[in-house]
Amino acid sequence: MKVQNMTSDRSGREVPNQFTIYGDNGEIYFQSYRTVIAKIVGGQTYLDHNWDYSRTTGKYRNQFLGETRRETEAKIKDGTYTIIDLNS
């Protein structure tokens, strides 16, 4: 696995406690503090049942997914994204 701090779109600096994790089998995770928020594997996106955790987490979740919260909500509603427990 490889772990990278996410970077601020404004400053380009690393952001503490916001991580992109690259797994050995091609999966990619977004982790905020100690909580995995999203996982992408095999072209499928999974969100933790607490995906809308906080304002800061939301900001970097949006950056990770490359979309707005409204777009994420629409993809949850139409079944594009799957809600699961990513932290058990």
ABEGO torsion letter per residue (X at the ends): XBBBBBBBAAAGBBBBGBBBBBBAAGBBBBBBEABBABBBBGGBBBBBAAABABAAAAAAAAAAAGBBAAAAAAAAAAGABBBBBAAX
